[in-house]
Amino acid sequence: MLRYMGAVRRELADGAEREGEGASIEGLIIAHEATDRLRYAAGEVPSVDLQVYDVDFRLHPEPSGS
């Protein structure tokens, strides 16, 4: 994550900073489950947010029309 944030800052955001715009680089980790290890790691980097997703869907048979 930090490698990508560093690349964005170096390749994209530096140009904006030179033109007087403050560039803020933030990271987002999206996971199905947040383990303690992941929470500890994400919690140490103020500009990285951790979000957990839920997936809920149902399948229904569709008539074939034959």
Residue frames relative to the residue before (quaternion, step in Angstrom):
aa qw qx qy qz dx dy dz
M 1.0000 0.0000 0.0000 0.0000 0.00 0.00 0.00
L 0.7015 0.4672 -0.2842 0.4570 3.58 0.78 -0.98
R 0.5882 0.5656 -0.3685 0.4453 3.58 1.10 -0.62
Y 0.6836 0.4715 -0.2884 0.4767 3.59 0.90 -0.88
M 0.6321 0.5202 -0.3369 0.4652 3.58 0.99 -0.76
G 0.6474 0.5165 -0.3145 0.4640 3.58 1.02 -0.78
A 0.6466 0.5127 -0.3177 0.4670 3.57 1.01 -0.80
V 0.6378 0.5122 -0.3310 0.4704 3.60 0.97 -0.79
R 0.6520 0.5117 -0.3225 0.4573 3.57 0.91 -0.88
R 0.7072 0.4724 -0.2696 0.4516 3.57 0.84 -0.98
E 0.7746 0.3930 -0.1958 0.4552 3.60 0.79 -1.01
L 0.8059 0.2901 -0.1350 0.4982 3.60 0.98 -0.76
A 0.7489 0.4440 -0.2395 0.4296 3.55 0.75 -1.04
D 0.5764 0.6055 -0.3942 0.3818 3.63 1.01 -0.62
G 0.6292 0.5350 -0.3378 0.4514 3.58 1.00 -0.72
A 0.6525 0.5025 -0.3148 0.4719 3.58 0.99 -0.79
E 0.6506 0.5149 -0.3228 0.4555 3.60 1.00 -0.79
R 0.6337 0.5294 -0.3370 0.4524 3.59 1.02 -0.72
E 0.7041 0.4367 -0.2617 0.4949 3.57 1.12 -0.59
G 0.6527 -0.5720 0.2969 0.3984 3.58 1.24 0.37
E 0.5769 0.5548 -0.3965 0.4496 3.58 1.22 0.11
G 0.3839 -0.7119 0.5344 0.2453 3.58 -0.90 0.90
A 0.1932 -0.7964 0.5658 0.0909 3.58 -0.63 1.11
S 0.1058 -0.7807 0.6150 0.0342 3.54 -0.80 1.05
I 0.1457 -0.7824 0.6029 0.0561 3.56 -0.71 1.10
E 0.0027 0.7993 -0.5997 0.0391 3.55 -0.76 1.06
G 0.2582 -0.7613 0.5766 0.1460 3.54 -1.16 0.65
L 0.1363 -0.7727 0.6163 0.0666 3.53 -1.20 0.60
I 0.1352 -0.7585 0.6348 0.0589 3.54 -0.82 1.08
I 0.0820 -0.7779 0.6227 0.0175 3.56 -0.79 1.08
A 0.0597 0.8148 -0.5682 0.0990 3.57 -0.62 1.14
H 0.5276 -0.6114 0.4823 0.3395 3.54 -1.22 0.48
E 0.7875 0.0695 -0.0112 0.6122 3.54 1.13 -0.71
A 0.2373 -0.7651 0.5822 0.1393 3.58 -0.94 0.86
T 0.2127 -0.7733 0.5880 0.1050 3.55 -0.48 1.20
D 0.6579 -0.4813 0.3838 0.4339 3.55 -1.26 0.25
R 0.6327 0.5443 -0.3362 0.4363 3.60 0.95 -0.84
L 0.6692 0.4878 -0.2977 0.4749 3.57 0.98 -0.86
R 0.6384 0.5211 -0.3259 0.4633 3.59 0.98 -0.81
Y 0.6455 0.5198 -0.3225 0.4573 3.59 0.93 -0.88
A 0.6800 0.4929 -0.2927 0.4570 3.58 0.87 -0.96
A 0.6951 0.4660 -0.2846 0.4677 3.60 0.80 -0.97
G 0.6418 0.5553 -0.3180 0.4226 3.58 1.06 -0.70
E 0.6439 0.5371 -0.3163 0.4438 3.58 1.20 -0.41
V 0.7136 0.3767 -0.2367 0.5412 3.58 1.23 -0.26
P 0.3576 -0.7866 0.4580 0.2090 3.61 -0.20 1.25
S 0.7260 0.4362 -0.2557 0.4660 3.60 1.03 -0.65
V 0.6224 0.4916 -0.3554 0.4946 3.61 1.25 0.32
D 0.1676 -0.7812 0.5983 0.0612 3.54 -0.86 1.06
L 0.2215 -0.7596 0.5999 0.1187 3.56 -1.14 0.69
Q 0.0243 0.7866 -0.6154 0.0430 3.57 -0.81 1.02
V 0.2655 -0.7554 0.5856 0.1259 3.53 -1.13 0.79
Y 0.2183 -0.7904 0.5604 0.1165 3.57 -0.95 0.86
D 0.2138 -0.7202 0.6437 0.1459 3.52 -1.34 0.48
V 0.1356 -0.7611 0.6282 0.0874 3.54 -1.09 0.72
D 0.0673 0.7800 -0.6167 0.0825 3.55 -0.84 1.02
F 0.2384 0.7611 -0.5785 0.1710 3.58 -0.57 1.10
R 0.2320 -0.7538 0.6000 0.1340 3.54 -1.28 0.46
L 0.2882 -0.7335 0.5896 0.1769 3.55 -1.15 0.66
H 0.0880 -0.7776 0.6220 0.0263 3.55 -1.03 0.87
P 0.4752 -0.6571 0.4855 0.3268 3.60 -0.93 0.77
E 0.2309 -0.7596 0.5968 0.1162 3.54 -1.01 0.85
P 0.4603 -0.6729 0.4906 0.3077 3.62 -0.80 0.94
S 0.4536 -0.7200 0.4627 0.2484 3.56 -0.93 0.91
G 0.4551 -0.7047 0.4424 0.3172 3.61 1.18 -0.30
S 0.5429 0.6224 -0.4107 0.3861 3.62 1.23 0.10
